[in-house]
Amino acid sequence: MVNKELMEMMAFIVYLCLVLGIGIFFFVKGRKETGDKAYFLGGRQMNGWVAALSAGASDMSAWVLMGLPGSIYLWGMGQIWISVGLLIGTVLAWVLVAPRLRRMSILADDAITIPQFLTKRFRTEHPALQVVCSVIFCVAYCIYSASSIVACGNLFNKVFGMPGQYAMIGATIIILVYTFMGGFNAVCWTDFFQGLLMLMALMTAPVVALAVMSKPDFAPVAEVVTPDNYYNLLSSGKLDWASVKDILSGFGWGLGYFGMPHILVRYMSIKSEKEMKKSRIIGSFWTFLILGMASVVALVAHQYLGSSLSADDRSLVFITMVRSLFPPLLAGILLSAILAASMSTADSQLLASSSAFSSDFYKPVIRKNASDKEMLWVGRGVVALIAIIALFIAMSPGCAGIMALVECA
């Protein structure tokens, strides 16, 4: 491994040590807390900043740093409607869903999962709803977590030439350790720092690239070939069915915010109405910046890199631009944002599926009189089990790409 890659690897190691440290800190801090409410919902004590960035980072996986910039880089502004749909969905969820869900979940016997909330809210005696939801959540999140693990493997393979399977195993172990140990508090605080890192990376790269491009002697990496309608928000160049279909499809992505359990539990965890109002503003603004800057990265890369990346390599837009602009250590820090995006999604999904199984299947069906301590360790065991299953899915020879896995989930 050359010196450049060693420096980048050092930055990755520092980042990984940070997230492990957070997990250990909350494990030590929460040793006296034996209840599943503390492990799965942080005791409903999340402040506005942490809850907002945790909700955002949990949703914006590696796709926002690889998939979205790659699509816009290759096909143009017609791909931006996904960002618009996600932003609208985020704002509406914070305004319409978050405050009501927090209040009603407390009134519904202090429910800590979405299936539990629905069951208690409508006073259903039979646990069928909880059981069905828990099975669906566990299956879907195994697949979704696998997509995040695949993204980690792709990152290490592209940056360091490391075999993807080794990287997937390493990433899974690290995610598992801090999620297993620290629970919801560790996951939310790591997501908070990961959200800041993602924003810093997306804001820094295009600004520096534009500064380099402003120099008189600048020349793009390759010839700039701009397809027809590249800068047109209508993908076909006119308001026809193809363009309308892309717009409607993009808006459809925002609907997920009204039903993704790993996002909804962030709303439930906020400690007060005052912090909820703060979270609403911070979360919406963070999402606007993240999606907007991801689009800017793609458009700047089109002029900076030219047509140097093929359709198969379009997801490497951010990686390629960062490595060409920054010294190795700083590049490693910025590229850690991709790892952060993947890990922040995977850890949240592991915890959401674990809470669904233990609170909505294990206790209602298997052990109705399970103690708080037993529920805590069942939850930790399920975190480990789902992480292992997701890893096997990610490493399977027929595993599809990141985007396909996300769509399946």
C-alpha positions as a Markdown table, in Angstrom:
| # | Residue | x | y | z |
|---|---|---|---|---|
| 1 | Met | 0.0 | 0.0 | 0.0 |
| 2 | Val | 1.5 | 3.3 | -1.0 |
| 3 | Asn | 2.0 | 6.2 | 1.4 |
| 4 | Lys | -1.1 | 8.0 | 0.1 |
| 5 | Glu | -3.3 | 5.1 | 0.9 |
| 6 | Leu | -1.7 | 4.7 | 4.3 |
| 7 | Met | -2.6 | 8.3 | 5.2 |
| 8 | Glu | -6.2 | 7.8 | 4.0 |
| 9 | Met | -6.4 | 4.6 | 6.0 |
| 10 | Met | -5.2 | 6.4 | 9.1 |
| 11 | Ala | -8.1 | 8.8 | 8.8 |
| 12 | Phe | -10.5 | 5.9 | 8.5 |
| 13 | Ile | -9.0 | 4.2 | 11.6 |
| 14 | Val | -9.4 | 7.4 | 13.7 |
| 15 | Tyr | -13.0 | 7.7 | 12.6 |
| 16 | Leu | -13.7 | 4.0 | 13.5 |
| 17 | Cys | -12.1 | 4.5 | 16.9 |
| 18 | Leu | -14.3 | 7.4 | 17.5 |
| 19 | Val | -17.6 | 5.5 | 16.9 |
| 20 | Leu | -16.3 | 2.5 | 19.0 |
| 21 | Gly | -15.4 | 5.0 | 21.8 |
| 22 | Ile | -19.0 | 6.3 | 21.7 |
| 23 | Gly | -20.4 | 2.8 | 22.0 |
| 24 | Ile | -18.1 | 2.0 | 25.0 |
| 25 | Phe | -18.9 | 5.3 | 26.7 |
| 26 | Phe | -22.7 | 4.6 | 26.6 |
| 27 | Phe | -22.2 | 1.0 | 27.6 |
| 28 | Val | -20.3 | 2.1 | 30.8 |
| 29 | Lys | -22.7 | 5.0 | 31.4 |
| 30 | Gly | -25.8 | 2.9 | 31.1 |
| 31 | Arg | -24.7 | -0.2 | 33.0 |
| 32 | Lys | -27.3 | 0.5 | 35.7 |
| 33 | Glu | -30.1 | 0.9 | 33.2 |
| 34 | Thr | -31.6 | -2.5 | 32.5 |
| 35 | Gly | -34.8 | -1.6 | 30.8 |
| 36 | Asp | -35.6 | -2.0 | 27.1 |
| 37 | Lys | -37.0 | 1.6 | 27.1 |
| 38 | Ala | -33.5 | 2.9 | 27.7 |
| 39 | Tyr | -31.8 | 0.5 | 25.3 |
| 40 | Phe | -34.3 | 1.0 | 22.4 |
| 41 | Leu | -35.4 | 4.6 | 22.9 |
| 42 | Gly | -32.8 | 6.3 | 25.0 |
| 43 | Gly | -35.3 | 6.8 | 27.8 |
| 44 | Arg | -37.0 | 9.5 | 25.7 |
| 45 | Gln | -34.2 | 12.0 | 26.6 |
| 46 | Met | -32.8 | 13.0 | 23.2 |
| 47 | Asn | -32.1 | 16.7 | 22.6 |
| 48 | Gly | -33.2 | 18.5 | 19.5 |
| 49 | Trp | -29.8 | 18.6 | 17.7 |
| 50 | Val | -29.0 | 14.9 | 18.2 |
| 51 | Ala | -32.5 | 13.7 | 17.3 |
| 52 | Ala | -32.6 | 15.8 | 14.2 |
| 53 | Leu | -29.2 | 14.8 | 12.8 |
| 54 | Ser | -29.7 | 11.2 | 13.8 |
| 55 | Ala | -33.0 | 11.0 | 12.0 |
| 56 | Gly | -31.4 | 12.6 | 8.9 |
| 57 | Ala | -28.2 | 10.5 | 8.9 |
| 58 | Ser | -30.2 | 7.3 | 9.5 |
| 59 | Asp | -32.1 | 7.9 | 6.3 |
| 60 | Met | -29.3 | 9.3 | 4.1 |
| 61 | Ser | -27.2 | 6.3 | 3.5 |
| 62 | Ala | -24.2 | 6.0 | 1.2 |
| 63 | Trp | -26.7 | 6.7 | -1.6 |
| 64 | Val | -26.5 | 10.4 | -1.0 |
| 65 | Leu | -22.7 | 10.5 | -1.5 |
| 66 | Met | -22.4 | 7.9 | -4.2 |
| 67 | Gly | -25.8 | 7.1 | -5.9 |
| 68 | Leu | -27.3 | 10.5 | -6.2 |
| 69 | Pro | -24.2 | 12.4 | -7.3 |
| 70 | Gly | -23.5 | 9.6 | -9.8 |
| 71 | Ser | -26.9 | 9.7 | -11.4 |
| 72 | Ile | -26.9 | 13.5 | -11.8 |
| 73 | Tyr | -23.3 | 13.5 | -13.0 |
| 74 | Leu | -24.2 | 11.0 | -15.8 |
| 75 | Trp | -27.7 | 12.0 | -16.8 |
| 76 | Gly | -28.2 | 15.5 | -15.6 |
| 77 | Met | -30.6 | 17.7 | -13.6 |
| 78 | Gly | -33.6 | 15.5 | -14.5 |
| 79 | Gln | -32.5 | 13.2 | -11.7 |
| 80 | Ile | -32.9 | 15.8 | -9.0 |
| 81 | Trp | -36.6 | 15.1 | -8.5 |
| 82 | Ile | -35.7 | 12.3 | -6.0 |
| 83 | Ser | -34.0 | 15.0 | -3.9 |
| 84 | Val | -37.1 | 17.2 | -4.1 |
| 85 | Gly | -39.4 | 14.3 | -3.1 |
| 86 | Leu | -37.1 | 13.5 | -0.1 |
| 87 | Leu | -37.0 | 17.1 | 1.1 |
| 88 | Ile | -40.8 | 17.5 | 0.9 |
| 89 | Gly | -41.3 | 14.2 | 2.7 |
| 90 | Thr | -38.8 | 15.2 | 5.4 |
| 91 | Val | -40.4 | 18.5 | 6.1 |
| 92 | Leu | -44.0 | 17.1 | 6.1 |
| 93 | Ala | -43.0 | 14.3 | 8.5 |
| 94 | Trp | -41.4 | 16.7 | 10.9 |
| 95 | Val | -44.4 | 19.0 | 10.8 |
| 96 | Leu | -47.3 | 16.5 | 10.6 |
| 97 | Val | -46.1 | 13.2 | 12.1 |
| 98 | Ala | -43.3 | 13.9 | 14.6 |
| 99 | Pro | -45.1 | 16.0 | 17.3 |
| 100 | Arg | -48.2 | 13.9 | 17.2 |
| 101 | Leu | -46.4 | 10.6 | 17.3 |
| 102 | Arg | -44.3 | 11.7 | 20.3 |
| 103 | Arg | -47.4 | 12.8 | 22.3 |
| 104 | Met | -49.6 | 9.8 | 21.3 |
| 105 | Ser | -46.9 | 7.2 | 21.9 |
| 106 | Ile | -46.5 | 8.5 | 25.5 |
| 107 | Leu | -50.3 | 8.4 | 26.0 |
| 108 | Ala | -50.4 | 4.9 | 24.5 |
| 109 | Asp | -48.9 | 3.3 | 27.7 |
| 110 | Asp | -45.5 | 4.7 | 26.8 |
| 111 | Ala | -45.1 | 2.6 | 23.7 |
| 112 | Ile | -41.5 | 2.2 | 22.5 |
| 113 | Thr | -42.0 | 0.7 | 19.0 |
| 114 | Ile | -44.4 | 1.5 | 16.2 |
| 115 | Pro | -46.3 | -1.8 | 16.3 |
| 116 | Gln | -46.6 | -1.5 | 20.0 |
| 117 | Phe | -47.9 | 2.0 | 19.6 |
| 118 | Leu | -50.5 | 1.0 | 17.0 |
| 119 | Thr | -51.7 | -1.9 | 19.2 |
| 120 | Lys | -52.1 | 0.2 | 22.3 |
| 121 | Arg | -53.4 | 3.2 | 20.5 |
| 122 | Phe | -56.3 | 1.2 | 19.1 |
| 123 | Arg | -56.6 | -1.0 | 22.2 |
| 124 | Thr | -56.2 | -4.2 | 20.3 |
| 125 | Glu | -56.1 | -7.2 | 22.6 |
| 126 | His | -54.6 | -9.7 | 20.2 |
| 127 | Pro | -50.9 | -9.4 | 19.4 |
| 128 | Ala | -51.3 | -10.3 | 15.7 |
| 129 | Leu | -50.5 | -6.8 | 14.5 |
| 130 | Gln | -47.3 | -6.6 | 16.5 |
| 131 | Val | -46.2 | -10.1 | 15.4 |
| 132 | Val | -46.8 | -9.4 | 11.7 |
| 133 | Cys | -45.1 | -6.0 | 11.8 |
| 134 | Ser | -42.1 | -7.5 | 13.6 |
| 135 | Val | -41.6 | -10.2 | 11.0 |
| 136 | Ile | -41.9 | -7.6 | 8.2 |
| 137 | Phe | -39.5 | -5.2 | 9.9 |
| 138 | Cys | -36.9 | -7.9 | 10.5 |
| 139 | Val | -37.0 | -9.2 | 6.9 |
| 140 | Ala | -36.9 | -5.8 | 5.3 |
| 141 | Tyr | -34.2 | -4.4 | 7.5 |
| 142 | Cys | -32.0 | -7.5 | 6.9 |
| 143 | Ile | -32.0 | -6.6 | 3.3 |
| 144 | Tyr | -31.7 | -2.8 | 3.9 |
| 145 | Ser | -28.8 | -3.3 | 6.3 |
| 146 | Ala | -27.1 | -5.5 | 3.7 |
| 147 | Ser | -27.1 | -2.6 | 1.2 |
| 148 | Ser | -25.2 | -0.4 | 3.8 |
| 149 | Ile | -22.7 | -3.2 | 4.3 |
| 150 | Val | -22.2 | -3.5 | 0.5 |
| 151 | Ala | -21.5 | 0.2 | 0.4 |
| 152 | Cys | -18.8 | -0.2 | 3.0 |
| 153 | Gly | -17.2 | -3.0 | 1.0 |
| 154 | Asn | -17.4 | -1.0 | -2.2 |
| 155 | Leu | -15.7 | 2.0 | -0.5 |
| 156 | Phe | -12.7 | 0.1 | 0.8 |
| 157 | Asn | -12.4 | -1.8 | -2.4 |
| 158 | Lys | -12.4 | 1.4 | -4.6 |
| 159 | Val | -10.2 | 3.5 | -2.3 |
| 160 | Phe | -7.7 | 0.9 | -1.0 |
| 161 | Gly | -8.1 | -2.0 | -3.3 |
| 162 | Met | -9.0 | -4.1 | -0.3 |
| 163 | Pro | -11.2 | -7.2 | -1.1 |
| 164 | Gly | -14.8 | -6.1 | -0.5 |
| 165 | Gln | -15.6 | -9.1 | 1.6 |
| 166 | Tyr | -13.0 | -8.3 | 4.2 |
| 167 | Ala | -14.2 | -4.7 | 4.4 |
| 168 | Met | -17.8 | -5.9 | 4.8 |
| 169 | Ile | -16.8 | -8.2 | 7.7 |
| 170 | Gly | -14.8 | -5.4 | 9.4 |
| 171 | Ala | -17.6 | -2.8 | 9.0 |
| 172 | Thr | -20.2 | -5.2 | 10.3 |
| 173 | Ile | -18.1 | -6.0 | 13.4 |
| 174 | Ile | -17.7 | -2.3 | 14.2 |
| 175 | Ile | -21.4 | -1.5 | 13.7 |
| 176 | Leu | -22.4 | -4.5 | 15.8 |
| 177 | Val | -20.0 | -3.7 | 18.7 |
| 178 | Tyr | -21.2 | -0.1 | 19.3 |
| 179 | Thr | -24.8 | -0.9 | 18.7 |
| 180 | Phe | -24.7 | -4.0 | 20.9 |
| 181 | Met | -23.0 | -2.2 | 23.7 |
| 182 | Gly | -24.5 | 1.3 | 23.7 |
| 183 | Gly | -28.0 | 0.8 | 22.2 |
| 184 | Phe | -30.1 | 3.8 | 21.2 |
| 185 | Asn | -27.9 | 6.5 | 22.8 |
| 186 | Ala | -24.8 | 5.2 | 21.2 |
| 187 | Val | -26.5 | 4.9 | 17.8 |
| 188 | Cys | -28.0 | 8.4 | 18.0 |
| 189 | Trp | -24.7 | 10.1 | 19.1 |
| 190 | Thr | -22.7 | 8.4 | 16.4 |
| 191 | Asp | -25.3 | 9.4 | 13.9 |
| 192 | Phe | -25.0 | 13.0 | 15.1 |
| 193 | Phe | -21.3 | 13.1 | 14.4 |
| 194 | Gln | -21.7 | 11.2 | 11.2 |
| 195 | Gly | -24.3 | 13.7 | 10.0 |
| 196 | Leu | -21.9 | 16.5 | 10.7 |
| 197 | Leu | -19.1 | 14.7 | 8.8 |
| 198 | Met | -21.4 | 14.1 | 5.8 |
| 199 | Leu | -22.4 | 17.7 | 5.6 |
| 200 | Met | -18.8 | 18.9 | 6.0 |
| 201 | Ala | -17.7 | 16.6 | 3.2 |
| 202 | Leu | -20.4 | 17.6 | 0.7 |
| 203 | Met | -19.9 | 21.3 | 1.4 |
| 204 | Thr | -16.1 | 21.3 | 1.2 |
| 205 | Ala | -15.5 | 19.3 | -2.0 |
| 206 | Pro | -17.4 | 21.5 | -4.5 |
| 207 | Val | -16.1 | 24.7 | -3.0 |
| 208 | Val | -12.5 | 23.6 | -3.3 |
| 209 | Ala | -13.2 | 22.3 | -6.8 |
| 210 | Leu | -14.7 | 25.6 | -7.9 |
| 211 | Ala | -11.6 | 27.4 | -6.5 |
| 212 | Val | -9.3 | 25.1 | -8.5 |
| 213 | Met | -11.4 | 25.5 | -11.7 |
| 214 | Ser | -11.2 | 29.3 | -11.4 |
| 215 | Lys | -7.5 | 29.3 | -12.0 |
| 216 | Pro | -6.5 | 30.3 | -15.6 |
| 217 | Asp | -4.4 | 27.2 | -16.2 |
| 218 | Phe | -7.2 | 24.7 | -15.2 |
| 219 | Ala | -8.0 | 21.9 | -17.5 |
| 220 | Pro | -10.7 | 19.2 | -16.8 |
| 221 | Val | -9.5 | 15.7 | -16.2 |
| 222 | Ala | -11.2 | 14.6 | -19.5 |
| 223 | Glu | -13.1 | 16.2 | -22.2 |
| 224 | Val | -16.4 | 17.6 | -21.1 |
| 225 | Val | -19.3 | 16.1 | -23.1 |
| 226 | Thr | -22.7 | 17.5 | -22.1 |
| 227 | Pro | -25.7 | 15.4 | -23.2 |
| 228 | Asp | -28.8 | 17.0 | -24.5 |
| 229 | Asn | -31.1 | 18.4 | -21.8 |
| 230 | Tyr | -28.4 | 17.9 | -19.2 |
| 231 | Tyr | -29.3 | 21.1 | -17.3 |
| 232 | Asn | -33.0 | 20.7 | -17.9 |
| 233 | Leu | -35.2 | 19.7 | -15.0 |
| 234 | Leu | -37.4 | 17.8 | -17.4 |
| 235 | Ser | -35.4 | 14.7 | -18.3 |
| 236 | Ser | -36.7 | 14.5 | -21.9 |
| 237 | Gly | -36.4 | 18.2 | -22.4 |
| 238 | Lys | -40.2 | 18.7 | -22.5 |
| 239 | Leu | -43.3 | 18.1 | -20.4 |
| 240 | Asp | -44.2 | 14.6 | -21.7 |
| 241 | Trp | -45.0 | 11.4 | -20.0 |
| 242 | Ala | -41.4 | 10.4 | -19.6 |
| 243 | Ser | -40.6 | 13.6 | -17.6 |
| 244 | Val | -43.9 | 13.4 | -15.6 |
| 245 | Lys | -43.1 | 9.8 | -14.7 |
| 246 | Asp | -39.6 | 10.8 | -13.4 |
| 247 | Ile | -41.1 | 13.6 | -11.4 |
| 248 | Leu | -43.8 | 11.4 | -9.8 |
| 249 | Ser | -41.3 | 8.7 | -9.1 |
| 250 | Gly | -39.0 | 11.2 | -7.4 |
| 251 | Phe | -41.9 | 12.5 | -5.2 |
| 252 | Gly | -42.7 | 9.0 | -4.3 |
| 253 | Trp | -39.4 | 8.6 | -2.5 |
| 254 | Gly | -40.6 | 11.1 | 0.1 |
| 255 | Leu | -43.5 | 8.9 | 1.2 |
| 256 | Gly | -41.2 | 6.7 | 3.1 |
| 257 | Tyr | -40.7 | 9.2 | 5.9 |
| 258 | Phe | -44.2 | 8.6 | 7.1 |
| 259 | Gly | -43.6 | 4.9 | 7.8 |
| 260 | Met | -39.9 | 4.1 | 8.3 |
| 261 | Pro | -39.7 | 2.8 | 11.8 |
| 262 | His | -36.0 | 3.7 | 12.3 |
| 263 | Ile | -36.8 | 7.3 | 11.5 |
| 264 | Leu | -40.1 | 7.4 | 13.5 |
| 265 | Val | -38.5 | 6.2 | 16.7 |
| 266 | Arg | -36.3 | 9.3 | 16.6 |
| 267 | Tyr | -39.4 | 11.5 | 16.9 |
| 268 | Met | -40.6 | 9.4 | 19.8 |
| 269 | Ser | -37.3 | 9.8 | 21.6 |
| 270 | Ile | -37.3 | 13.6 | 21.8 |
| 271 | Lys | -37.5 | 14.7 | 25.4 |
| 272 | Ser | -39.8 | 17.8 | 25.2 |
| 273 | Glu | -42.1 | 19.8 | 22.9 |
| 274 | Lys | -39.5 | 22.6 | 22.9 |
| 275 | Glu | -36.8 | 20.2 | 21.7 |
| 276 | Met | -39.2 | 18.9 | 19.1 |
| 277 | Lys | -39.6 | 22.4 | 17.6 |
| 278 | Lys | -35.8 | 22.7 | 17.5 |
| 279 | Ser | -35.4 | 19.3 | 15.8 |
| 280 | Arg | -38.0 | 20.2 | 13.2 |
| 281 | Ile | -36.0 | 23.2 | 12.0 |
| 282 | Ile | -32.6 | 21.6 | 12.3 |
| 283 | Gly | -33.7 | 18.3 | 10.6 |
| 284 | Ser | -35.4 | 20.0 | 7.7 |
| 285 | Phe | -32.5 | 22.4 | 7.1 |
| 286 | Trp | -29.8 | 19.7 | 7.3 |
| 287 | Thr | -31.7 | 17.6 | 4.7 |
| 288 | Phe | -32.0 | 20.6 | 2.4 |
| 289 | Leu | -28.2 | 21.2 | 2.6 |
| 290 | Ile | -27.3 | 17.6 | 2.2 |
| 291 | Leu | -29.5 | 17.0 | -0.8 |
| 292 | Gly | -28.7 | 20.3 | -2.4 |
| 293 | Met | -24.9 | 19.9 | -2.0 |
| 294 | Ala | -25.0 | 16.4 | -3.3 |
| 295 | Ser | -26.5 | 17.8 | -6.5 |
| 296 | Val | -23.9 | 20.6 | -6.6 |
| 297 | Val | -21.1 | 18.0 | -6.2 |
| 298 | Ala | -22.4 | 16.2 | -9.3 |
| 299 | Leu | -22.7 | 19.4 | -11.5 |
| 300 | Val | -19.2 | 20.6 | -10.4 |
| 301 | Ala | -17.8 | 17.1 | -11.0 |
| 302 | His | -19.2 | 17.2 | -14.6 |
| 303 | Gln | -17.0 | 20.2 | -15.3 |
| 304 | Tyr | -14.0 | 19.2 | -13.2 |
| 305 | Leu | -13.8 | 15.5 | -14.2 |
| 306 | Gly | -15.3 | 15.8 | -17.6 |
| 307 | Ser | -16.4 | 12.5 | -19.0 |
| 308 | Ser | -13.7 | 10.5 | -17.3 |
| 309 | Leu | -16.1 | 8.2 | -15.5 |
| 310 | Ser | -18.2 | 5.6 | -17.3 |
| 311 | Ala | -21.8 | 4.7 | -16.5 |
| 312 | Asp | -20.5 | 1.7 | -14.4 |
| 313 | Asp | -18.2 | 4.0 | -12.4 |
| 314 | Arg | -20.6 | 6.9 | -11.9 |
| 315 | Ser | -21.0 | 6.2 | -8.2 |
| 316 | Leu | -17.3 | 7.0 | -7.8 |
| 317 | Val | -17.8 | 10.7 | -8.6 |
| 318 | Phe | -17.4 | 12.0 | -5.1 |
| 319 | Ile | -14.5 | 9.6 | -4.3 |
| 320 | Thr | -12.6 | 10.5 | -7.5 |
| 321 | Met | -13.0 | 14.3 | -7.0 |
| 322 | Val | -12.0 | 14.3 | -3.4 |
| 323 | Arg | -8.9 | 12.2 | -4.0 |
| 324 | Ser | -7.8 | 14.5 | -6.8 |
| 325 | Leu | -8.4 | 17.7 | -4.8 |
| 326 | Phe | -7.1 | 17.1 | -1.3 |
| 327 | Pro | -4.0 | 15.7 | 0.4 |
| 328 | Pro | -4.3 | 12.1 | 1.5 |
| 329 | Leu | -5.1 | 12.7 | 5.2 |
| 330 | Leu | -7.8 | 15.2 | 4.5 |
| 331 | Ala | -9.1 | 13.1 | 1.7 |
| 332 | Gly | -9.4 | 10.2 | 4.1 |
| 333 | Ile | -11.4 | 12.3 | 6.5 |
| 334 | Leu | -13.8 | 13.4 | 3.8 |
| 335 | Leu | -14.1 | 9.9 | 2.4 |
| 336 | Ser | -15.0 | 8.7 | 5.8 |
| 337 | Ala | -18.3 | 10.5 | 5.3 |
| 338 | Ile | -19.3 | 7.6 | 2.9 |
| 339 | Leu | -18.5 | 5.1 | 5.6 |
| 340 | Ala | -20.4 | 7.3 | 8.1 |
| 341 | Ala | -23.5 | 7.4 | 5.8 |
| 342 | Ser | -23.5 | 3.6 | 5.5 |
| 343 | Met | -23.0 | 3.0 | 9.2 |
| 344 | Ser | -25.5 | 5.5 | 10.4 |
| 345 | Thr | -28.2 | 3.8 | 8.4 |
| 346 | Ala | -27.2 | 0.2 | 9.2 |
| 347 | Asp | -27.0 | 0.8 | 13.0 |
| 348 | Ser | -30.4 | 2.3 | 13.1 |
| 349 | Gln | -31.9 | -0.5 | 11.1 |
| 350 | Leu | -30.3 | -3.1 | 13.3 |
| 351 | Leu | -31.7 | -1.5 | 16.5 |
| 352 | Ala | -35.2 | -1.0 | 14.9 |
| 353 | Ser | -35.5 | -4.6 | 13.9 |
| 354 | Ser | -34.1 | -5.8 | 17.2 |
| 355 | Ser | -36.7 | -3.7 | 19.1 |
| 356 | Ala | -39.5 | -5.0 | 16.8 |
| 357 | Phe | -38.5 | -8.7 | 17.5 |
| 358 | Ser | -38.0 | -8.4 | 21.3 |
| 359 | Ser | -40.9 | -6.0 | 22.1 |
| 360 | Asp | -43.4 | -7.1 | 19.5 |
| 361 | Phe | -42.8 | -10.8 | 19.1 |
| 362 | Tyr | -40.7 | -12.2 | 21.9 |
| 363 | Lys | -42.6 | -10.7 | 24.8 |
| 364 | Pro | -46.2 | -10.9 | 23.5 |
| 365 | Val | -45.8 | -14.5 | 22.1 |
| 366 | Ile | -42.8 | -16.3 | 23.8 |
| 367 | Arg | -42.2 | -14.8 | 27.2 |
| 368 | Lys | -45.1 | -12.6 | 28.4 |
| 369 | Asn | -43.5 | -12.2 | 31.8 |
| 370 | Ala | -40.0 | -11.4 | 30.6 |
| 371 | Ser | -38.0 | -9.1 | 32.9 |
| 372 | Asp | -36.5 | -5.8 | 31.8 |
| 373 | Lys | -33.0 | -7.4 | 32.0 |
| 374 | Glu | -34.1 | -10.3 | 29.9 |
| 375 | Met | -35.6 | -8.1 | 27.3 |
| 376 | Leu | -32.4 | -6.1 | 27.2 |
| 377 | Trp | -30.2 | -9.1 | 26.4 |
| 378 | Val | -32.8 | -10.6 | 24.0 |
| 379 | Gly | -32.6 | -7.3 | 22.1 |
| 380 | Arg | -28.8 | -7.4 | 22.1 |
| 381 | Gly | -28.8 | -11.0 | 20.8 |
| 382 | Val | -31.2 | -10.1 | 18.0 |
| 383 | Val | -28.9 | -7.2 | 17.0 |
| 384 | Ala | -26.1 | -9.7 | 16.6 |
| 385 | Leu | -28.2 | -12.2 | 14.7 |
| 386 | Ile | -29.6 | -9.7 | 12.2 |
| 387 | Ala | -26.1 | -8.2 | 11.6 |
| 388 | Ile | -24.8 | -11.7 | 10.8 |
| 389 | Ile | -27.8 | -12.4 | 8.4 |
| 390 | Ala | -27.3 | -9.0 | 6.7 |
| 391 | Leu | -23.6 | -9.7 | 6.3 |
| 392 | Phe | -24.3 | -13.1 | 4.6 |
| 393 | Ile | -26.8 | -11.4 | 2.2 |
| 394 | Ala | -24.2 | -8.7 | 1.4 |
| 395 | Met | -21.5 | -11.3 | 0.7 |
| 396 | Ser | -23.7 | -13.7 | -1.3 |
| 397 | Pro | -22.5 | -14.2 | -4.9 |
| 398 | Gly | -25.8 | -13.1 | -6.4 |
| 399 | Cys | -26.1 | -10.0 | -4.2 |
| 400 | Ala | -27.5 | -7.1 | -6.2 |
| 401 | Gly | -26.2 | -3.5 | -6.2 |
| 402 | Ile | -26.8 | -0.9 | -3.5 |
| 403 | Met | -29.8 | 0.7 | -5.2 |
| 404 | Ala | -31.5 | -2.6 | -6.0 |
| 405 | Leu | -31.2 | -3.7 | -2.4 |
| 406 | Val | -32.7 | -0.4 | -1.1 |
| 407 | Glu | -35.6 | -0.7 | -3.6 |
| 408 | Cys | -36.3 | -4.3 | -2.4 |
| 409 | Ala | -36.3 | -3.2 | 1.2 |
